[in-house]
Amino acid sequence: MLTKRKYFTPILILVLAFPAAALAAGGGGSTSSPSVGEARVVPIAPLQRPVKRFQRLVHTIADDIEAEERAAARKQKREQEEEFAELPGGISLSTLEAIASCESGGDPAAVSSDGTYRGKYQFDYGTWESMGGSGDPAAAPEAEQDYRAALLYAASGSSPWPVCG
């Protein structure tokens, strides 16, 4: 996944170089040097157009970064869904959806009030790990939760969900 660090150096160079170049270019029309005790006044108007151009450039770069990050996230989600697309044991998705609806309202991030049961199918950590899962079931992608629940259903039937199975 792309990081914003990739764009840090070019943006930093622009931020540091741009004001100095803009001030040097905007002389204000007077070519005489100021005498002792006089200050040279640099008008702001010549700087406005370069500043606006610079702001548009920064916004364009930021938009590009965000678009690349969104595309990478969509690609990762699609790959995860493809990985767990086939449900094992001939379990229908409608059976799993009925269990999930009863267990968690279908919410993949659901956590029981005491924190023991987690995710769409309310796995405990031991059962989740016994089905090949790792980490927090509630943090796993929904497609993986469906896959692990199908494995559990194929191995044990509806008994892991005594109320909802």
Protein Blocks (a to p, Z undefined) as FASTA:
>chain_A
ZZfklmmmmmmmmmmmmmmmmmmmmnoopabdcdehiacdddfklmmmmmmmmmmmmmmm
mmmmmmmmmmmmmmmmmmmmmmmmpcghhiafklmmmmmmmmnnopakbccfkomagcjk
opafklmmmnopacjfklpcfklmmmmmmmmmmmnojmlmmmlZZ
